[in-house]
Amino acid sequence: MKLINKTNGQVLADKLEIANTPFRRMKGLLGREKLEDGEGLHIIPCNNIHSFFMKFVFDAIFIDKKNKIRHLVEKMPPGRVSRLCFTAHSVVELPPGTICSTGSKIGDELEFVNQ
């Protein structure tokens, strides 16, 4: 799946995996060394994340049911917990620097495209 910032036309990920089962959501990115450019993980449902036992930093985008960005976490380091985002329905985890390089900001609309 591909993830596009519909507001500014930037591609956030072209290899987006989906974590929508209890096991897949619990596992998340654990066991990976890093996220390559263009990779990402969409966690559904989710309104708060942690980076315990992670080996790398990453960006996180919290989105609502209408695919609008509600909260951004840039370069989340290992061993942290994000704040609870009550308006979020899901979270997309991306390589560090993706939020900045794509100019994504709160209020932008995202689009998920099947490939």
MMTF fields as JSON, N, C-alpha, C and O atoms, coordinates in Angstrom:
{
  "mmtfVersion": "1.0.0",
  "mmtfProducer": "UNKNOWN",
  "numBonds": 459,
  "numAtoms": 460,
  "numGroups": 115,
  "numChains": 1,
  "numModels": 1,
  "chainsPerModel": [1],
  "groupsPerChain": [115],
  "chainIdList": ["A"],
  "bondAtomList": [4, 2, 8, 6, 12, 10, 16, 14, 20, 18, 24, 22, 28, 26, 32, 30, 36, 34, 40, 38, 44, 42, 48, 46, 52, 50, 56, 54, 60, 58, 64, 62, 68, 66, 72, 70, 76, 74, 80, 78, 84, 82, 88, 86, 92, 90, 96, 94, 100, 98, 104, 102, 108, 106, 112, 110, 116, 114, 120, 118, 124, 122, 128, 126, 132, 130, 136, 134, 140, 138, 144, 142, 148, 146, 152, 150, 156, 154, 160, 158, 164, 162, 168, 166, 172, 170, 176, 174, 180, 178, 184, 182, 188, 186, 192, 190, 196, 194, 200, 198, 204, 202, 208, 206, 212, 210, 216, 214, 220, 218, 224, 222, 228, 226, 232, 230, 236, 234, 240, 238, 244, 242, 248, 246, 252, 250, 256, 254, 260, 258, 264, 262, 268, 266, 272, 270, 276, 274, 280, 278, 284, 282, 288, 286, 292, 290, 296, 294, 300, 298, 304, 302, 308, 306, 312, 310, 316, 314, 320, 318, 324, 322, 328, 326, 332, 330, 336, 334, 340, 338, 344, 342, 348, 346, 352, 350, 356, 354, 360, 358, 364, 362, 368, 366, 372, 370, 376, 374, 380, 378, 384, 382, 388, 386, 392, 390, 396, 394, 400, 398, 404, 402, 408, 406, 412, 410, 416, 414, 420, 418, 424, 422, 428, 426, 432, 430, 436, 434, 440, 438, 444, 442, 448, 446, 452, 450, 456, 454],
  "bondOrderList": [1, 1, 1, 1, 1, 1, 1, 1, 1, 1, 1, 1, 1, 1, 1, 1, 1, 1, 1, 1, 1, 1, 1, 1, 1, 1, 1, 1, 1, 1, 1, 1, 1, 1, 1, 1, 1, 1, 1, 1, 1, 1, 1, 1, 1, 1, 1, 1, 1, 1, 1, 1, 1, 1, 1, 1, 1, 1, 1, 1, 1, 1, 1, 1, 1, 1, 1, 1, 1, 1, 1, 1, 1, 1, 1, 1, 1, 1, 1, 1, 1, 1, 1, 1, 1, 1, 1, 1, 1, 1, 1, 1, 1, 1, 1, 1, 1, 1, 1, 1, 1, 1, 1, 1, 1, 1, 1, 1, 1, 1, 1, 1, 1, 1],
  "groupList": [{"groupName": "MET", "atomNameList": ["N", "CA", "C", "O"], "elementList": ["N", "C", "C", "O"], "formalChargeList": [0, 0, 0, 0], "bondAtomList": [1, 0, 2, 1, 3, 2], "bondOrderList": [1, 1, 2], "singleLetterCode": "M", "chemCompType": "L-PEPTIDE LINKING"}, {"groupName": "LYS", "atomNameList": ["N", "CA", "C", "O"], "elementList": ["N", "C", "C", "O"], "formalChargeList": [0, 0, 0, 0], "bondAtomList": [1, 0, 2, 1, 3, 2], "bondOrderList": [1, 1, 2], "singleLetterCode": "K", "chemCompType": "L-PEPTIDE LINKING"}, {"groupName": "LEU", "atomNameList": ["N", "CA", "C", "O"], "elementList": ["N", "C", "C", "O"], "formalChargeList": [0, 0, 0, 0], "bondAtomList": [1, 0, 2, 1, 3, 2], "bondOrderList": [1, 1, 2], "singleLetterCode": "L", "chemCompType": "L-PEPTIDE LINKING"}, {"groupName": "ILE", "atomNameList": ["N", "CA", "C", "O"], "elementList": ["N", "C", "C", "O"], "formalChargeList": [0, 0, 0, 0], "bondAtomList": [1, 0, 2, 1, 3, 2], "bondOrderList": [1, 1, 2], "singleLetterCode": "I", "chemCompType": "L-PEPTIDE LINKING"}, {"groupName": "ASN", "atomNameList": ["N", "CA", "C", "O"], "elementList": ["N", "C", "C", "O"], "formalChargeList": [0, 0, 0, 0], "bondAtomList": [1, 0, 2, 1, 3, 2], "bondOrderList": [1, 1, 2], "singleLetterCode": "N", "chemCompType": "L-PEPTIDE LINKING"}, {"groupName": "THR", "atomNameList": ["N", "CA", "C", "O"], "elementList": ["N", "C", "C", "O"], "formalChargeList": [0, 0, 0, 0], "bondAtomList": [1, 0, 2, 1, 3, 2], "bondOrderList": [1, 1, 2], "singleLetterCode": "T", "chemCompType": "L-PEPTIDE LINKING"}, {"groupName": "GLY", "atomNameList": ["N", "CA", "C", "O"], "elementList": ["N", "C", "C", "O"], "formalChargeList": [0, 0, 0, 0], "bondAtomList": [1, 0, 2, 1, 3, 2], "bondOrderList": [1, 1, 2], "singleLetterCode": "G", "chemCompType": "PEPTIDE LINKING"}, {"groupName": "GLN", "atomNameList": ["N", "CA", "C", "O"], "elementList": ["N", "C", "C", "O"], "formalChargeList": [0, 0, 0, 0], "bondAtomList": [1, 0, 2, 1, 3, 2], "bondOrderList": [1, 1, 2], "singleLetterCode": "Q", "chemCompType": "L-PEPTIDE LINKING"}, {"groupName": "VAL", "atomNameList": ["N", "CA", "C", "O"], "elementList": ["N", "C", "C", "O"], "formalChargeList": [0, 0, 0, 0], "bondAtomList": [1, 0, 2, 1, 3, 2], "bondOrderList": [1, 1, 2], "singleLetterCode": "V", "chemCompType": "L-PEPTIDE LINKING"}, {"groupName": "ALA", "atomNameList": ["N", "CA", "C", "O"], "elementList": ["N", "C", "C", "O"], "formalChargeList": [0, 0, 0, 0], "bondAtomList": [1, 0, 2, 1, 3, 2], "bondOrderList": [1, 1, 2], "singleLetterCode": "A", "chemCompType": "L-PEPTIDE LINKING"}, {"groupName": "ASP", "atomNameList": ["N", "CA", "C", "O"], "elementList": ["N", "C", "C", "O"], "formalChargeList": [0, 0, 0, 0], "bondAtomList": [1, 0, 2, 1, 3, 2], "bondOrderList": [1, 1, 2], "singleLetterCode": "D", "chemCompType": "L-PEPTIDE LINKING"}, {"groupName": "GLU", "atomNameList": ["N", "CA", "C", "O"], "elementList": ["N", "C", "C", "O"], "formalChargeList": [0, 0, 0, 0], "bondAtomList": [1, 0, 2, 1, 3, 2], "bondOrderList": [1, 1, 2], "singleLetterCode": "E", "chemCompType": "L-PEPTIDE LINKING"}, {"groupName": "PRO", "atomNameList": ["N", "CA", "C", "O"], "elementList": ["N", "C", "C", "O"], "formalChargeList": [0, 0, 0, 0], "bondAtomList": [1, 0, 2, 1, 3, 2], "bondOrderList": [1, 1, 2], "singleLetterCode": "P", "chemCompType": "L-PEPTIDE LINKING"}, {"groupName": "PHE", "atomNameList": ["N", "CA", "C", "O"], "elementList": ["N", "C", "C", "O"], "formalChargeList": [0, 0, 0, 0], "bondAtomList": [1, 0, 2, 1, 3, 2], "bondOrderList": [1, 1, 2], "singleLetterCode": "F", "chemCompType": "L-PEPTIDE LINKING"}, {"groupName": "ARG", "atomNameList": ["N", "CA", "C", "O"], "elementList": ["N", "C", "C", "O"], "formalChargeList": [0, 0, 0, 0], "bondAtomList": [1, 0, 2, 1, 3, 2], "bondOrderList": [1, 1, 2], "singleLetterCode": "R", "chemCompType": "L-PEPTIDE LINKING"}, {"groupName": "HIS", "atomNameList": ["N", "CA", "C", "O"], "elementList": ["N", "C", "C", "O"], "formalChargeList": [0, 0, 0, 0], "bondAtomList": [1, 0, 2, 1, 3, 2], "bondOrderList": [1, 1, 2], "singleLetterCode": "H", "chemCompType": "L-PEPTIDE LINKING"}, {"groupName": "CYS", "atomNameList": ["N", "CA", "C", "O"], "elementList": ["N", "C", "C", "O"], "formalChargeList": [0, 0, 0, 0], "bondAtomList": [1, 0, 2, 1, 3, 2], "bondOrderList": [1, 1, 2], "singleLetterCode": "C", "chemCompType": "L-PEPTIDE LINKING"}, {"groupName": "SER", "atomNameList": ["N", "CA", "C", "O"], "elementList": ["N", "C", "C", "O"], "formalChargeList": [0, 0, 0, 0], "bondAtomList": [1, 0, 2, 1, 3, 2], "bondOrderList": [1, 1, 2], "singleLetterCode": "S", "chemCompType": "L-PEPTIDE LINKING"}],
  "groupTypeList": [0, 1, 2, 3, 4, 1, 5, 4, 6, 7, 8, 2, 9, 10, 1, 2, 11, 3, 9, 4, 5, 12, 13, 14, 14, 0, 1, 6, 2, 2, 6, 14, 11, 1, 2, 11, 10, 6, 11, 6, 2, 15, 3, 3, 12, 16, 4, 4, 3, 15, 17, 13, 13, 0, 1, 13, 8, 13, 10, 9, 3, 13, 3, 10, 1, 1, 4, 1, 3, 14, 15, 2, 8, 11, 1, 0, 12, 12, 6, 14, 8, 17, 14, 2, 16, 13, 5, 9, 15, 17, 8, 8, 11, 2, 12, 12, 6, 5, 3, 16, 17, 5, 6, 17, 1, 3, 6, 10, 11, 2, 11, 13, 8, 4, 7],
  "groupIdList": [1, 2, 3, 4, 5, 6, 7, 8, 9, 10, 11, 12, 13, 14, 15, 16, 17, 18, 19, 20, 21, 22, 23, 24, 25, 26, 27, 28, 29, 30, 31, 32, 33, 34, 35, 36, 37, 38, 39, 40, 41, 42, 43, 44, 45, 46, 47, 48, 49, 50, 51, 52, 53, 54, 55, 56, 57, 58, 59, 60, 61, 62, 63, 64, 65, 66, 67, 68, 69, 70, 71, 72, 73, 74, 75, 76, 77, 78, 79, 80, 81, 82, 83, 84, 85, 86, 87, 88, 89, 90, 91, 92, 93, 94, 95, 96, 97, 98, 99, 100, 101, 102, 103, 104, 105, 106, 107, 108, 109, 110, 111, 112, 113, 114, 115],
  "secStructList": [7, 3, 3, 3, 3, 6, 6, 6, 7, 7, 3, 3, 3, 1, 3, 3, 3, 3, 3, 7, 1, 2, 2, 2, 2, 2, 2, 6, 6, 6, 6, 7, 1, 7, 7, 7, 6, 6, 3, 3, 3, 3, 3, 1, 1, 7, 1, 7, 7, 5, 7, 6, 6, 7, 1, 1, 7, 3, 3, 3, 3, 3, 3, 7, 6, 6, 1, 5, 3, 3, 3, 3, 3, 3, 3, 3, 7, 6, 6, 7, 5, 7, 7, 7, 7, 6, 6, 7, 1, 3, 3, 3, 3, 3, 7, 6, 6, 2, 2, 2, 2, 2, 6, 7, 7, 6, 6, 7, 5, 3, 3, 3, 3, 7, 7],
  "xCoordList": [0.842, 0.0, 0.892, 2.011, 0.373, 1.092, 0.365, -0.862, 1.121, 0.539, 0.983, 2.176, -0.012, 0.239, -0.369, -1.472, 0.358, -0.203, -1.024, -0.473, -2.338, -3.24, -3.212, -3.483, -2.891, -2.862, -1.726, -1.91, -0.538, 0.598, 1.173, 2.13, 0.595, 1.019, 2.268, 2.72, 2.837, 4.065, 3.763, 2.766, 4.631, 4.52, 5.252, 6.44, 4.529, 5.136, 5.717, 6.753, 5.052, 5.526, 4.975, 3.834, 5.793, 5.29, 5.317, 4.957, 5.754, 5.735, 5.157, 5.861, 3.877, 3.217, 2.583, 1.752, 2.983, 2.392, 1.245, 1.215, 0.305, -0.857, -0.771, -0.509, -0.991, -1.047, -2.443, -2.694, -3.349, -4.741, -5.285, -6.497, -4.379, -4.78, -4.09, -3.066, -4.63, -3.992, -2.51, -1.685, -2.165, -0.767, 0.108, 1.182, -0.352, 0.437, 0.61, 1.683, -0.435, -0.348, 0.625, 1.402, 0.583, 1.474, 2.936, 3.826, 3.179, 4.543, 5.074, 6.237, 4.243, 4.665, 5.971, 6.104, 6.932, 8.239, 9.307, 10.488, 8.904, 9.87, 10.624, 10.04, 11.918, 12.749, 13.402, 14.287, 12.98, 13.594, 14.788, 14.834, 15.743, 16.925, 16.643, 17.177, 15.796, 15.428, 14.312, 13.973, 13.749, 12.814, 13.582, 14.23, 13.511, 14.151, 13.282, 12.092, 13.876, 13.099, 11.96, 12.153, 10.778, 9.607, 8.817, 7.697, 9.38, 8.671, 7.855, 8.117, 6.862, 6.078, 5.151, 4.967, 4.567, 3.621, 2.403, 2.526, 1.222, -0.044, -0.713, -1.094, -0.852, -1.407, -2.852, -3.125, -3.784, -5.223, -5.892, -5.645, -6.705, -6.842, -5.691, -5.066, -5.419, -4.316, -4.394, -4.624, -4.201, -4.163, -3.015, -2.963, -2.093, -0.926, 0.076, -0.315, 1.362, 2.394, 3.535, 3.639, 4.381, 5.603, 6.747, 6.535, 7.957, 9.133, 10.049, 11.261, 9.445, 10.222, 10.771, 10.078, 12.008, 12.699, 12.972, 13.374, 12.76, 13.066, 14.563, 15.225, 15.082, 16.507, 16.796, 17.952, 15.761, 15.955, 14.89, 13.85, 15.175, 14.192, 13.278, 13.642, 12.09, 11.139, 10.195, 10.091, 9.511, 8.463, 7.118, 6.949, 6.16, 4.814, 3.779, 3.869, 2.801, 1.706, 0.407, 0.043, -0.287, -1.569, -2.673, -2.72, -3.565, -4.623, -6.001, -6.152, -7.002, -8.372, -9.069, -8.449, -10.352, -11.101, -11.289, -11.602, -11.098, -11.213, -9.841, -9.704, -8.826, -7.446, -6.796, -5.927, -7.212, -6.576, -5.553, -5.793, -4.413, -3.356, -3.796, -4.193, -3.719, -4.119, -2.95, -3.038, -1.852, -0.682, 0.535, 0.428, 1.688, 2.94, 4.011, 4.134, 4.783, 5.945, 7.135, 7.188, 8.087, 9.272, 10.424, 10.718, 11.061, 12.263, 12.065, 12.805, 11.05, 10.777, 11.893, 12.105, 12.606, 13.713, 13.221, 12.084, 14.078, 13.721, 13.405, 13.93, 12.536, 12.231, 11.27, 11.267, 10.465, 9.533, 8.087, 7.799, 7.183, 5.742, 5.209, 5.534, 4.395, 3.78, 2.626, 2.153, 2.194, 0.998, -0.211, -0.165, -1.269, -2.517, -3.197, -3.411, -3.535, -4.196, -5.643, -5.934, -6.542, -7.937, -8.628, -9.558, -8.2, -8.852, -8.299, -8.821, -7.253, -6.647, -7.364, -7.831, -7.434, -7.985, -6.879, -7.011, -5.783, -4.671, -3.374, -3.374, -2.265, -0.934, -0.121, -0.177, 0.632, 1.564, 2.977, 3.319, 3.796, 5.195, 6.055, 5.914, 6.956, 7.743, 9.211, 9.532, 10.106, 11.52, 11.707, 10.942, 12.715, 12.947, 13.232, 13.962, 12.641, 12.828, 11.748, 11.711, 10.857, 9.805, 8.841, 8.451, 8.456, 7.515, 8.102, 7.422, 9.346, 10.011, 10.213, 9.908, 10.722, 11.054, 9.823, 9.922, 8.658, 7.427, 6.6, 5.588, 7.017, 6.271, 4.909, 4.012, 4.739, 3.446, 3.191, 4.097, 1.924, 1.58, 0.168, -0.625, -0.126, -1.448, -2.509, -2.379, -3.567, -4.654, -4.568, -5.569, -3.376, -3.237, -4.076, -4.278, -4.561, -5.328, -4.428, -3.706, -4.48, -3.688, -4.579, -5.79, -3.955, -4.687, -3.919, -2.715, -4.634, -4.069, -4.449, -5.627, -3.444, -3.673, -3.196, -2.033, -4.099, -3.714, -2.888, -3.185, -1.843, -0.984, -1.185, -0.549],
  "yCoordList": [-1.171, 0.0, 1.24, 1.222, 2.302, 3.573, 4.6, 4.578, 5.504, 6.571, 7.914, 8.188, 8.752, 10.057, 11.143, 10.988, 12.241, 13.422, 14.119, 14.78, 13.966, 14.502, 16.033, 16.639, 16.654, 18.111, 18.711, 19.735, 18.07, 18.657, 17.762, 18.148, 16.563, 15.68, 14.861, 14.138, 14.948, 14.215, 12.748, 12.447, 11.849, 10.429, 10.209, 10.508, 9.682, 9.386, 7.977, 7.743, 7.041, 5.65, 4.981, 5.222, 4.141, 3.356, 1.858, 1.036, 1.518, 0.126, 0.114, -0.155, 0.406, 0.515, -0.819, -1.354, -1.349, -2.576, -2.206, -1.11, -3.131, -2.905, -3.817, -5.013, -3.243, -4.01, -3.81, -2.85, -4.73, -4.58, -5.795, -5.955, -6.646, -7.757, -7.555, -6.875, -8.13, -7.94, -8.33, -7.6, -9.466, -9.9, -8.941, -8.547, -8.571, -7.688, -6.305, -5.709, -5.798, -4.498, -4.571, -3.643, -5.674, -5.837, -5.939, -5.361, -6.664, -6.838, -5.548, -5.2, -4.841, -3.576, -3.705, -4.557, -2.868, -2.873, -3.605, -3.544, -4.3, -5.028, -6.052, -6.735, -6.147, -7.108, -6.546, -7.18, -5.382, -4.764, -3.92, -3.382, -3.819, -2.991, -1.53, -0.633, -1.288, 0.071, 0.012, -1.058, 1.17, 1.317, 1.946, 2.978, 1.333, 1.897, 3.03, 3.103, 3.911, 4.967, 4.342, 3.357, 4.919, 4.423, 3.365, 3.042, 2.814, 1.806, 2.47, 3.608, 1.735, 2.233, 1.162, 0.114, 1.44, 0.523, 1.318, 2.297, 0.891, 1.532, 0.655, -0.482, 1.189, 0.448, 0.892, 2.064, -0.08, 0.202, -0.791, -1.988, -0.387, 0.968, 1.26, 0.343, 2.532, 2.932, 4.435, 5.22, 4.828, 6.263, 6.614, 7.713, 5.649, 5.867, 4.756, 3.609, 5.087, 4.101, 4.17, 5.114, 3.151, 3.158, 2.663, 2.072, 2.92, 2.45, 1.602, 1.552, 0.938, 0.036, -1.103, -1.627, -1.478, -2.573, -2.286, -3.186, -1.054, -0.678, -0.403, -0.069, -0.551, -0.352, 0.925, 1.213, 1.687, 2.853, 3.914, 3.638, 5.131, 6.214, 6.152, 5.584, 6.738, 6.761, 7.945, 8.518, 8.302, 9.322, 8.624, 7.498, 9.289, 8.731, 9.798, 10.941, 9.398, 10.289, 9.685, 8.569, 10.427, 10.002, 10.585, 11.794, 9.718, 10.193, 9.781, 8.782, 10.576, 10.281, 9.408, 8.991, 9.137, 8.261, 8.863, 8.148, 10.17, 10.834, 11.026, 11.762, 10.352, 10.387, 11.763, 12.1, 12.549, 13.846, 13.694, 12.998, 14.358, 14.297, 15.057, 16.22, 14.379, 14.973, 15.215, 16.063, 14.473, 14.645, 14.093, 13.132, 14.708, 14.283, 14.07, 14.857, 13.001, 12.76, 12.562, 11.595, 13.487, 13.38, 12.744, 13.116, 11.786, 11.125, 10.619, 10.982, 9.774, 9.178, 8.191, 7.224, 8.419, 7.534, 6.259, 6.204, 5.245, 4.026, 4.321, 5.266, 3.49, 3.573, 4.67, 5.078, 5.152, 6.246, 5.83, 4.817, 6.645, 6.471, 7.784, 8.857, 7.698, 8.91, 9.343, 8.581, 10.56, 10.993, 10.302, 9.875, 10.197, 9.633, 10.681, 11.809, 10.317, 11.24, 10.775, 9.882, 11.388, 10.953, 11.047, 10.284, 11.957, 12.128, 11.187, 11.146, 10.433, 9.527, 8.184, 7.679, 7.626, 6.29, 5.298, 4.098, 5.813, 4.952, 5.754, 6.982, 5.015, 5.632, 5.024, 3.82, 5.879, 5.418, 5.692, 6.827, 4.636, 4.766, 4.757, 3.889, 5.75, 5.981, 6.215, 6.471, 6.129, 6.404, 7.813, 8.722, 7.99, 9.316, 10.35, 10.085, 11.533, 12.606, 12.694, 13.657, 11.696, 11.687, 12.858, 13.494, 13.145, 14.247, 15.553, 16.305, 15.821, 17.058, 17.1, 18.108, 16.017, 16.017, 16.107, 16.561, 15.68, 15.754, 16.99, 17.248, 17.751, 18.953, 18.652, 19.493, 17.468, 17.072, 17.828, 18.037, 18.237, 18.973, 18.637, 18.065, 18.999, 18.737, 19.389, 20.544, 18.622, 19.094, 18.598, 18.613, 18.153, 17.615, 16.346, 15.616, 16.095, 14.881, 13.874, 14.217, 12.631, 11.559, 10.662, 10.591, 9.973, 9.04, 7.727, 7.711, 6.627, 5.286, 4.733, 4.707, 4.289, 3.821, 2.377, 2.081, 1.474, 0.081, 0.009, 0.68, -0.815, -0.959, -2.303, -2.613],
  "zCoordList": [0.0, 0.0, 0.0, 0.512, -0.58, -0.662, 0.197, 0.288, 0.829, 1.638, 1.077, 0.941, 0.752, 0.15, 1.021, 1.547, 1.17, 1.816, 0.735, -0.145, 0.809, -0.21, -0.233, -1.27, 0.886, 0.974, 0.154, -0.505, 0.19, -0.53, -1.631, -2.303, -1.821, -2.902, -2.635, -3.523, -1.448, -1.121, -0.783, -0.126, -1.238, -0.893, 0.426, 0.543, 1.422, 2.721, 2.752, 3.374, 2.083, 2.038, 0.788, 0.394, 0.172, -0.955, -0.656, -1.499, 0.564, 1.036, 2.447, 3.421, 2.535, 3.835, 4.216, 3.483, 5.365, 5.899, 6.833, 7.393, 6.993, 7.85, 9.073, 8.948, 10.249, 11.503, 12.079, 12.808, 11.74, 12.172, 12.921, 13.066, 13.393, 14.257, 15.606, 15.673, 16.677, 17.989, 17.995, 18.546, 17.391, 17.379, 16.581, 17.035, 15.404, 14.53, 15.165, 15.068, 15.811, 16.486, 17.657, 17.881, 18.406, 19.556, 19.089, 19.712, 18.007, 17.499, 16.892, 17.099, 16.152, 15.549, 14.796, 13.917, 15.133, 14.471, 15.273, 14.931, 16.343, 17.169, 16.33, 15.489, 16.567, 15.858, 14.606, 14.031, 14.183, 13.006, 13.425, 14.53, 12.526, 12.77, 12.449, 13.101, 11.436, 11.037, 10.003, 9.497, 9.697, 8.584, 7.428, 7.599, 6.265, 5.072, 4.534, 4.84, 3.732, 3.089, 2.296, 1.584, 2.425, 1.706, 2.453, 2.058, 3.533, 4.319, 5.424, 5.811, 5.924, 7.043, 7.573, 6.954, 8.733, 9.365, 9.809, 10.545, 9.357, 9.735, 10.795, 10.517, 12.009, 13.142, 13.355, 13.617, 13.236, 13.314, 14.264, 14.119, 15.205, 15.738, 16.69, 17.223, 16.896, 17.774, 18.033, 17.113, 19.292, 19.598, 20.554, 21.105, 20.738, 21.588, 21.291, 21.073, 21.28, 20.955, 21.966, 22.749, 21.93, 22.738, 21.86, 20.801, 22.326, 21.585, 22.478, 22.273, 23.471, 24.319, 23.47, 22.598, 23.725, 23.04, 21.561, 20.825, 21.124, 19.74, 19.627, 20.61, 18.409, 18.171, 17.384, 17.074, 17.06, 16.202, 16.469, 17.066, 16.013, 16.105, 14.886, 13.857, 15.008, 13.898, 14.07, 15.155, 12.992, 13.028, 13.169, 12.703, 13.811, 13.972, 13.637, 14.087, 12.841, 12.458, 12.97, 12.6, 13.82, 14.378, 13.507, 13.284, 13.012, 12.117, 12.623, 13.326, 12.248, 12.663, 11.615, 10.636, 11.824, 10.917, 9.527, 8.576, 9.41, 8.105, 7.454, 6.477, 8.011, 7.51, 7.605, 6.8, 8.578, 8.825, 9.95, 10.936, 9.782, 10.792, 12.035, 11.957, 13.197, 14.473, 15.422, 16.31, 15.24, 16.116, 15.379, 14.617, 15.613, 14.984, 16.047, 16.986, 15.888, 16.744, 15.811, 15.051, 15.878, 15.032, 15.802, 16.938, 15.16, 15.695, 17.123, 18.037, 17.29, 18.602, 18.948, 18.216, 20.049, 20.414, 21.114, 21.582, 21.18, 21.911, 23.38, 23.968, 23.954, 25.381, 25.79, 26.951, 24.88, 25.173, 24.95, 24.313, 25.495, 25.293, 24.737, 25.246, 23.699, 23.15, 24.047, 24.89, 23.852, 24.566, 23.945, 22.791, 24.699, 24.213, 23.348, 23.79, 22.126, 21.202, 21.043, 20.247, 21.807, 21.841, 20.486, 20.225, 19.62, 18.319, 17.253, 16.139, 17.576, 16.593, 16.562, 17.582, 15.365, 15.155, 14.802, 15.04, 14.229, 13.845, 13.837, 13.92, 13.733, 13.726, 12.588, 12.337, 11.909, 10.883, 11.386, 11.717, 11.441, 11.845, 10.585, 9.724, 10.495, 9.287, 9.64, 10.801, 8.651, 8.933, 9.506, 9.185, 10.346, 10.929, 9.842, 8.887, 10.011, 9.044, 7.989, 7.224, 7.932, 6.913, 7.09, 6.11, 8.331, 8.578, 8.05, 7.351, 8.38, 7.958, 6.442, 5.804, 5.866, 4.435, 3.543, 2.403, 4.043, 3.247, 3.575, 2.923, 4.571, 4.948, 5.538, 5.48, 6.106, 6.681, 7.977, 8.783, 8.161, 9.377, 9.835, 9.088, 11.069, 11.639, 10.763, 10.356, 10.481, 9.631, 8.204, 7.487, 7.768, 6.412, 6.277, 7.247, 5.059, 4.779, 4.074, 3.137, 4.534, 3.94, 3.097, 3.306, 2.136, 1.282, 1.204, 0.949, 1.429, 1.322, -0.044, -0.403, -0.813, -2.173, -2.288, -2.016, -2.693, -2.933, -4.205, -5.193, -4.168, -5.35, -5.98, -6.988]
}
